[in-house]
Amino acid sequence: MGSISCCLLLSLALLSLRAAAARKCDLQGLWRNELGSNMTLSTLDAAGTFSGSYHTAVAATNKQILVSPLQGAQQHASAKGQPTFGFTVQWQFADSTTAFVGQCFMDHRGKETLETMWLLREEVPSRRDAWKATR
């Protein structure tokens, strides 16, 4: 009896590990970062593109922060299921655009995390001022 229950337990553990390995990062849904910003992403279409909205909690402006639209694309999901992606946000409260690139990671418990980098470009009055327009 002891060896049967041991084998059953081992089989259940292996099945749950396989199920966790079969899961893949899904960008769709609500995402929050450590600074309090959040974004909502739509379902990916057949081409891997998506849209959504971004509400930043951090901005260098005195204007009211507004929810801003975003457009992006995900690289085709790899066998590991941790795809790369990129998106741009057209800020509705500032004369700037931000491009984000990143990758979705899933830990052994199934928790998804987006690791990203961003580049912001703001409008400046002349080409002479272009050096200070990108952060």
VENWOCOR-V661942 format. One record per residue. RES is the residue in one letter. SS is DSSP state (A for helix, B for strand, O for the rest). OMEGA is omega in whole degrees, 0 to 359 (999 if undefined). Layout:
res: [RES;RES]
ss: [SS;SS]
omega: [OMEGA;OMEGA]
This chain:
res: [M;G;S;I;S;C;C;L;L;L;S;L;A;L;L;S;L;R;A;A;A;A;R;K;C;D;L;Q;G;L;W;R;N;E;L;G;S;N;M;T;L;S;T;L;D;A;A;G;T;F;S;G;S;Y;H;T;A;V;A;A;T;N;K;Q;I;L;V;S;P;L;Q;G;A;Q;Q;H;A;S;A;K;G;Q;P;T;F;G;F;T;V;Q;W;Q;F;A;D;S;T;T;A;F;V;G;Q;C;F;M;D;H;R;G;K;E;T;L;E;T;M;W;L;L;R;E;E;V;P;S;R;R;D;A;W;K;A;T;R]
ss: [O;A;A;A;A;A;A;A;A;A;A;A;A;A;A;A;A;A;A;A;A;A;O;O;O;O;O;O;B;B;B;B;O;O;O;O;O;B;B;B;B;O;O;O;O;O;O;O;B;B;B;B;B;B;B;O;O;O;O;O;O;O;O;O;O;O;O;B;B;B;B;B;B;B;O;O;O;O;O;O;O;O;O;B;B;B;B;B;B;B;O;O;O;O;O;B;B;B;B;B;B;B;B;B;B;B;O;O;O;O;O;B;B;B;B;B;B;B;B;B;B;B;O;O;O;O;A;A;A;A;A;A;O;B;O]
omega: [181;181;178;180;177;179;179;179;179;178;178;179;179;178;180;176;178;180;178;180;181;179;180;177;178;183;183;174;182;179;177;176;185;180;179;175;175;176;177;181;178;175;175;174;184;180;180;179;180;175;179;180;181;176;183;175;185;178;178;181;173;180;176;179;181;173;186;182;175;177;182;178;176;173;178;183;178;178;180;176;179;191;171;182;174;175;176;176;176;185;182;184;182;178;182;178;177;174;178;169;181;179;177;178;176;180;184;177;180;179;179;177;175;173;184;169;180;177;182;176;177;179;175;186;182;178;179;180;185;182;183;185;184;176;999]
